[in-house]
Amino acid sequence: DIQEKTKNKKVTVLLADVGEPSHIERVVKEFTDKEDKLDCLVCNAGALFNDRRVNSNGQEVTFMSHLVCGSYQLTKLLLPSLKQSPANEARVVYVSSGGMYNSKFPEWEVAASSGKHESDYNGNIAYSYAKRGQVLLAERFTKDYPEVAFVSTHPGWVRTAAVDGAYGDNAKYLEPFRNLWEGSEGIAWLTATPKKNLESGAFYLDRSPQRKHIAGLFMTDGSFTKNSEKEVDVMMKKLEECVGV
Protein backbone atom coordinates (compact mmCIF):
# COMPACT_ATOMS: atom_id res chain seq x y z
CA ASP A 1 0.00 0.00 0.00
CA ILE A 2 2.79 2.44 0.88
CA GLN A 3 4.64 1.75 -2.36
CA GLU A 4 1.47 2.26 -4.35
CA LYS A 5 0.42 5.49 -2.66
CA THR A 6 3.90 7.05 -2.72
CA LYS A 7 4.85 5.69 -6.15
CA ASN A 8 8.15 4.74 -4.53
CA LYS A 9 9.30 1.18 -5.15
CA LYS A 10 12.29 1.67 -2.83
CA VAL A 11 10.12 1.41 0.27
CA THR A 12 11.08 -1.74 2.20
CA VAL A 13 8.82 -3.31 4.80
CA LEU A 14 10.25 -5.31 7.71
CA LEU A 15 7.56 -7.02 9.76
CA ALA A 16 7.75 -7.77 13.48
CA ASP A 17 5.50 -8.09 16.50
CA VAL A 18 6.64 -5.24 18.76
CA GLY A 19 5.32 -7.08 21.78
CA GLU A 20 7.87 -9.88 21.34
CA PRO A 21 11.53 -9.28 22.33
CA SER A 22 12.77 -11.94 19.91
CA HIS A 23 10.99 -10.25 17.01
CA ILE A 24 12.71 -6.95 17.80
CA GLU A 25 16.10 -8.68 17.78
CA ARG A 26 15.33 -10.30 14.43
CA VAL A 27 14.01 -7.21 12.68
CA VAL A 28 16.95 -5.08 13.87
CA LYS A 29 19.34 -7.65 12.42
CA GLU A 30 17.41 -7.61 9.15
CA PHE A 31 17.74 -3.83 9.05
CA THR A 32 21.43 -3.65 9.96
CA ASP A 33 22.25 -6.36 7.43
CA LYS A 34 20.91 -4.04 4.72
CA GLU A 35 21.63 -0.52 5.98
CA ASP A 36 24.70 1.20 7.44
CA LYS A 37 22.85 4.05 9.16
CA LEU A 38 19.49 5.18 10.46
CA ASP A 39 18.42 8.83 10.34
CA CYS A 40 15.11 8.63 12.17
CA LEU A 41 13.23 6.09 14.29
CA VAL A 42 9.51 6.59 14.98
CA CYS A 43 8.08 4.34 17.69
CA ASN A 44 4.36 4.34 17.00
CA ALA A 45 3.33 0.67 16.98
CA GLY A 46 1.48 -0.84 19.90
CA ALA A 47 -1.79 -2.26 21.16
CA LEU A 48 -4.45 -1.48 23.72
CA PHE A 49 -6.60 -4.38 24.89
CA ASN A 50 -9.43 -4.20 27.40
CA ASP A 51 -8.68 -7.78 28.41
CA ARG A 52 -5.22 -8.78 29.63
CA ARG A 53 -3.27 -10.53 26.87
CA VAL A 54 0.28 -11.83 26.98
CA ASN A 55 3.08 -12.53 24.51
CA SER A 56 4.91 -15.84 24.09
CA ASN A 57 6.87 -15.13 27.30
CA GLY A 58 3.75 -14.48 29.35
CA GLN A 59 4.31 -10.68 29.44
CA GLU A 60 1.40 -8.26 29.12
CA VAL A 61 1.17 -6.99 25.54
CA THR A 62 0.07 -3.35 25.96
CA PHE A 63 3.04 -2.61 28.20
CA MET A 64 5.54 -4.61 26.15
CA SER A 65 4.51 -3.27 22.75
CA HIS A 66 4.36 0.42 23.59
CA LEU A 67 7.25 0.76 26.01
CA VAL A 68 9.49 -2.24 26.63
CA CYS A 69 10.04 -3.68 23.15
CA GLY A 70 8.48 -1.11 20.81
CA SER A 71 10.37 1.83 22.32
CA TYR A 72 13.18 0.88 24.70
CA GLN A 73 14.55 -2.32 23.14
CA LEU A 74 14.17 -1.08 19.58
CA THR A 75 16.00 2.15 20.40
CA LYS A 76 18.85 0.50 22.30
CA LEU A 77 19.53 -2.00 19.52
CA LEU A 78 19.40 0.68 16.81
CA LEU A 79 21.55 3.25 18.63
CA PRO A 80 24.73 2.26 16.74
CA SER A 81 22.89 2.85 13.44
CA LEU A 82 21.46 6.17 14.65
CA LYS A 83 24.94 7.35 15.64
CA GLN A 84 26.07 6.77 12.04
CA SER A 85 23.58 9.30 10.67
CA PRO A 86 25.51 12.05 8.84
CA ALA A 87 25.66 15.64 10.06
CA ASN A 88 24.57 14.60 13.57
CA GLU A 89 20.90 14.81 12.56
CA ALA A 90 19.57 11.53 14.01
CA ARG A 91 16.39 11.60 16.06
CA VAL A 92 13.95 9.24 17.77
CA VAL A 93 10.26 10.07 18.03
CA TYR A 94 8.11 8.31 20.63
CA VAL A 95 4.43 8.61 19.79
CA SER A 96 2.96 8.89 23.26
CA SER A 97 -0.53 10.11 24.12
CA GLY A 98 -2.47 12.60 26.16
CA GLY A 99 -3.41 9.52 28.15
CA MET A 100 -0.06 9.81 29.90
CA TYR A 101 -1.36 12.86 31.78
CA ASN A 102 -3.42 10.51 33.96
CA SER A 103 -0.54 8.95 35.85
CA LYS A 104 3.09 8.83 36.86
CA PHE A 105 5.04 5.68 36.06
CA PRO A 106 4.27 3.29 38.93
CA GLU A 107 6.20 0.40 40.39
CA TRP A 108 7.30 -2.05 37.69
CA GLU A 109 4.96 -4.89 38.74
CA VAL A 110 1.99 -2.51 38.62
CA ALA A 111 2.92 -1.14 35.19
CA ALA A 112 3.48 -4.64 33.84
CA SER A 113 0.35 -6.00 35.59
CA SER A 114 2.42 -8.95 36.75
CA GLY A 115 2.31 -11.14 39.82
CA LYS A 116 -0.43 -10.18 42.24
CA HIS A 117 -1.41 -7.29 39.93
CA GLU A 118 -2.54 -9.50 37.03
CA SER A 119 -6.13 -9.45 38.24
CA ASP A 120 -6.05 -5.65 38.52
CA TYR A 121 -5.39 -5.18 34.80
CA ASN A 122 -7.16 -2.28 33.13
CA GLY A 123 -6.30 -1.62 29.48
CA ASN A 124 -6.62 2.15 29.61
CA ILE A 125 -4.52 2.41 32.77
CA ALA A 126 -1.86 0.06 31.35
CA TYR A 127 -1.77 2.25 28.26
CA SER A 128 -1.36 5.37 30.40
CA TYR A 129 1.56 3.82 32.29
CA ALA A 130 3.31 2.85 29.04
CA LYS A 131 2.78 6.28 27.53
CA ARG A 132 4.17 8.04 30.61
CA GLY A 133 7.11 5.66 30.37
CA GLN A 134 7.80 6.82 26.81
CA VAL A 135 7.95 10.44 27.96
CA LEU A 136 10.39 9.51 30.72
CA LEU A 137 12.41 7.45 28.25
CA ALA A 138 12.88 10.45 25.94
CA GLU A 139 14.06 12.53 28.89
CA ARG A 140 16.55 9.94 30.11
CA PHE A 141 17.94 9.03 26.69
CA THR A 142 18.44 12.74 26.01
CA LYS A 143 20.86 12.80 28.93
CA ASP A 144 22.51 9.48 28.13
CA TYR A 145 22.94 9.92 24.36
CA PRO A 146 23.15 13.67 23.57
CA GLU A 147 24.34 13.02 20.01
CA VAL A 148 20.81 11.83 19.14
CA ALA A 149 17.63 13.88 19.62
CA PHE A 150 14.83 12.14 21.55
CA VAL A 151 11.32 13.56 21.69
CA SER A 152 7.90 12.29 22.65
CA THR A 153 4.71 13.54 21.04
CA HIS A 154 0.93 13.50 21.38
CA PRO A 155 -0.94 13.29 18.04
CA GLY A 156 -4.26 14.37 19.53
CA TRP A 157 -7.33 12.14 19.52
CA VAL A 158 -7.65 10.57 16.07
CA ARG A 159 -10.58 8.34 15.12
CA THR A 160 -8.95 5.00 14.37
CA ALA A 161 -9.98 1.36 14.57
CA ALA A 162 -7.81 1.01 17.68
CA VAL A 163 -9.67 3.84 19.45
CA ASP A 164 -13.03 2.34 18.51
CA GLY A 165 -11.92 -1.08 19.71
CA ALA A 166 -10.66 0.21 23.03
CA TYR A 167 -13.41 2.69 23.87
CA GLY A 168 -16.45 1.41 21.99
CA ASP A 169 -19.47 3.67 22.50
CA ASN A 170 -17.49 5.76 24.99
CA ALA A 171 -15.30 7.04 22.15
CA LYS A 172 -17.90 9.76 21.61
CA TYR A 173 -16.66 11.46 24.77
CA LEU A 174 -13.30 12.08 23.08
CA GLU A 175 -14.84 14.16 20.31
CA PRO A 176 -14.09 16.25 18.36
CA PHE A 177 -11.65 13.85 16.73
CA ARG A 178 -8.82 14.80 14.42
CA ASN A 179 -8.47 13.29 10.98
CA LEU A 180 -5.45 11.19 10.09
CA TRP A 181 -3.55 14.10 8.57
CA GLU A 182 -4.13 16.34 11.57
CA GLY A 183 -2.84 13.59 13.83
CA SER A 184 0.21 12.71 11.75
CA GLU A 185 1.39 16.11 10.49
CA GLY A 186 3.18 17.03 13.71
CA ILE A 187 4.89 13.65 13.82
CA ALA A 188 6.02 14.03 10.21
CA TRP A 189 7.46 17.46 11.05
CA LEU A 190 9.46 16.00 13.95
CA THR A 191 11.03 13.48 11.57
CA ALA A 192 12.01 16.04 8.93
CA THR A 193 12.78 19.38 10.53
CA PRO A 194 16.47 20.20 11.11
CA LYS A 195 17.60 18.88 14.47
CA LYS A 196 18.39 22.41 15.64
CA ASN A 197 14.62 23.04 15.74
CA LEU A 198 14.01 20.22 18.22
CA GLU A 199 14.05 20.47 21.99
CA SER A 200 15.40 17.07 22.92
CA GLY A 201 13.49 15.48 25.78
CA ALA A 202 10.38 17.58 25.17
CA PHE A 203 6.77 16.40 24.74
CA TYR A 204 5.32 17.80 21.51
CA LEU A 205 1.89 18.53 20.06
CA ASP A 206 1.51 20.27 16.69
CA ARG A 207 5.19 21.20 16.35
CA SER A 208 5.39 22.80 19.80
CA PRO A 209 6.67 21.51 23.17
CA GLN A 210 3.89 21.05 25.72
CA ARG A 211 3.64 20.74 29.47
CA LYS A 212 4.03 17.20 30.80
CA HIS A 213 1.92 17.55 33.94
CA ILE A 214 -1.52 19.08 34.58
CA ALA A 215 -2.54 17.26 37.75
CA GLY A 216 -2.42 20.20 40.14
CA LEU A 217 -5.01 22.71 41.26
CA PHE A 218 -6.36 24.77 38.35
CA MET A 219 -4.40 22.65 35.85
CA THR A 220 -1.02 23.43 37.37
CA ASP A 221 1.69 20.78 37.26
CA GLY A 222 1.08 19.40 40.73
CA SER A 223 3.09 16.41 41.90
CA PHE A 224 0.75 13.43 41.37
CA THR A 225 2.12 12.52 37.92
CA LYS A 226 5.79 13.31 38.55
CA ASN A 227 8.49 10.68 38.98
CA SER A 228 11.67 11.18 40.96
CA GLU A 229 15.08 10.53 39.40
CA LYS A 230 15.40 7.47 41.61
CA GLU A 231 12.11 6.09 40.29
CA VAL A 232 13.25 6.63 36.71
CA ASP A 233 16.54 4.90 37.57
CA VAL A 234 14.55 1.86 38.72
CA MET A 235 12.42 1.92 35.55
CA MET A 236 15.53 1.99 33.35
CA LYS A 237 17.11 -0.87 35.28
CA LYS A 238 13.96 -2.97 34.95
CA LEU A 239 13.75 -2.25 31.22
CA GLU A 240 17.33 -3.45 30.79
CA GLU A 241 16.70 -6.57 32.82
CA CYS A 242 13.53 -7.33 30.90
CA VAL A 243 15.11 -7.45 27.44
CA GLY A 244 18.82 -7.74 28.21
CA VAL A 245 20.10 -4.53 26.60
Disulfide bonds with the S-S distance in Angstrom:
none
